[in-house]
């Protein structure tokens, strides 16, 4: 059966809307994949272990910390910078303190600058991989283990990078269900306000 003009237009419009919706839905995972593969936007890599060799060339890593506007924790790096050989494993610590009288969960987002270095800065282990829950008054030192991939020296743009800044931003998240049940007078799945 052949469609007439109005029906053909309607079918083409519906097809276009469905295609655009599918592309919008696929764009977020595709963008995350693209950033992880290329380091675009300062996205770092993840590995099980550092390479088996390090170069003699050194690079300086600076550490930065910030919080989302509503996050009541105190959050800071325990060192401002360190210098490592390219390919050498580094270990740095950040400190988080919950100065409130309530249990608070938080997650950290991160990036590196300059963006050209994102694909070469690789984390082995990081507090940012999981949600953190701090009890009232609790203080924790949170580690990040990382290295800078020796391939950085062969990259057309990144080979000129001598300093990389690793930045984290902590924001408050809802308490896990098992923790929310332990806090009195709070309906399960919600987070108390104030503090």
N, C-alpha and C positions, 0 to 999 in steps of 0.2 A: 504494500500500500504506500503510495507516494503522498507526502505531506504537502498541503497547500502553503501559501506564503505566511499567514499568521501562525500556523502550527509549527512551521519550520523555524520561524523566529523565536517562538516560545521554547522549542526544544533546544535551539542554540543558546538561548539565554540561560536556561536551566543547566545545560552542560557547562557553560562558562562559570556559572556560580559554583557548581559542584567542583570543577577543576580548581578554581581560585581558593575555595575552602580547603581542599586537600593540600594545596601548596602552602597555605598559611599554617595548617596543622603540622606539616612536615618541616617547615622552616626552622622551628626551635631546635629539634634534635639535630637537624643538619648543621645549623650554626654552631651548636655545642661541639659536634664532631669536627667541624672545620677549624674551630679555635683550638681544640685539643691537638689536632694534627699539625697545625701550622704555627701555633703560639700567638695567633692573631689576637689583639686586644689584651696582651699580657697574660694569656692563659698558660699555665705551667704544665709540664708533663709529669707523669707518674711512672716510677719504675720499682722493681723489687730490690735492686742493689745498684751501687755505683759501678762505673766501668773499672776494669782491672788495671788501668794505668792513669796517671795524672801527668799533665804537662808541666814544664817549668814555669810557664807564664802564669801570673797571678791575676786575680780579679777580686774586687772589693764588693761585698754584699752589705747593703744598708737595710735596716729593719724599721718598719713604720707600723703604727697601730692607731686605729680610730674606732669610734662606736657610732651606731645608729642613734639618732636623736633621742629615742625613748629607752635606750639600753642603760640601766642604772649601774652596771658593773664598772669597776676601775680596770683598765686594760692597757698594758704597755709592754714593749720589748725589754728584756733584761740586759740586752747589749744593743748598742746603737749601730755597730758595724763590725765586720770581720773580714780579713783578707785570707783567701784560700788559693791554692793552686787549682787551675782549671782541671776538673775531673776528680778532685779530692772531695771526700764526704765532709759536709759541714753539719754541725749540730747547734741549733740556737733555741732559746727559750723565751716564751712570752709569759707574763704574769696576769692572772685574772683574779679579782677580788669581788665578792658579793657583799657590799656594805649594808644591804637591806635586812629586814627581818622576815623575809620570805624566800622560799626556794625559787630559783630562776634558771630557766634553760636558755641556752644561746647557741647560735651557729655563726661561723666565720666565713665570709667571702674573702677572696684574695686575688691579687694580680701582681705582676712585676712590671717595672719600668726601667729602661725604655722597652717599648713593645717588641722591638726587634729581638730582644733577649728571651722573650716568653717561651719560644719553642726549644730553648736550650737550658732553661732552668727547670730542673727535674726534682720532684719530691719523692723520697722513699717512704717517709712516714710523716704524718702531720695531724695535729689536733683538729685541723679544719676538716678532716675526713669524716668526723662524727660530731653529733650534737653533744654539748657540754652542759652538765647540770651542777650548779653550785648551791649548797645549803646556805642559810643565813650566816654571814660572817666568814664563810669559807674562802681560803686563798689557795690557788693552785699554780704550779709552774707547768706550762704546756710546751712540749718539745716539737720541733720541726727538724727533720733530717733531710738533707738535700745535696745536690751537686750541680755543677754547671758542666754540661756536655762538652767534651773536647771538640766536637764538630763546630762549635761556635767560631773557632779561629779560621775556618774555611768558608764561612758564610759571607756573601758579598756585603751585607749591611752590618750584621752583628759582630763581625771581627773587630770593629772599631769601638765596641762597648768595653769599658774598663770598670764601670760601676753599675751594679744592678740593685734596685730597691724592691724589696719584698714587702708588700702592704697587705694588712688584714683589716677588715671591718667586722666587728661583732654586732649582731642584732638579736633581740629577744625573740624566742620561739615559744610555742605552747609546751607545757610540761608533758613528758611522756605519760601515757595512761597509768602506768604503774606508780609513777611519782605523784600524779594528780590525786589519786585515791588516798595517799598518805597525808595530804594537806587538808586540814579541817575546813569545813564551811565553803568549799569550792566545788561546784558541780564538775563532774568528770569531763575532761576535754577542754576546759577553759583555763585561762590564766588570770590570776588576780591583777587588778590595776593598782597603780600608786606605788608607794614604797619609799 
